[in-house]
Amino acid sequence: MAKKMRCCTRCQVYWTCETKWYRGERGEENICCNICNFYEECIEKFDKEKQKEKKTA
């Protein structure tokens, strides 16, 4: 099962993010998006972890 990138408290707008609140009100998943300053760093790390999982599977 693949891991998903969750929105986290490192995000500079975590507590006030309209996207996060919008998703929460609709019961959608709270996934990191490009509003976050850490998005590029997180997506790179996430992709590397996904590739490792594929190699070990």
ChimeraX attribute file (.defattr): number of C-alpha atoms within 10 A of each C-alpha:
attribute: neighborCount
match mode: 1-to-1
recipient: residues
	/A:1	4
	/A:2	9
	/A:3	9
	/A:4	13
	/A:5	16
	/A:6	12
	/A:7	18
	/A:8	15
	/A:9	9
	/A:10	10
	/A:11	16
	/A:12	13
	/A:13	15
	/A:14	17
	/A:15	11
	/A:16	9
	/A:17	13
	/A:18	12
	/A:19	16
	/A:20	19
	/A:21	15
	/A:22	12
	/A:23	13
	/A:24	12
	/A:25	9
	/A:26	8
	/A:27	9
	/A:28	11
	/A:29	12
	/A:30	17
	/A:31	13
	/A:32	20
	/A:33	18
	/A:34	9
	/A:35	14
	/A:36	18
	/A:37	13
	/A:38	16
	/A:39	16
	/A:40	12
	/A:41	10
	/A:42	17
	/A:43	16
	/A:44	11
	/A:45	12
	/A:46	16
	/A:47	12
	/A:48	11
	/A:49	14
	/A:50	14
	/A:51	11
	/A:52	11
	/A:53	13
	/A:54	9
	/A:55	8
	/A:56	6
	/A:57	6
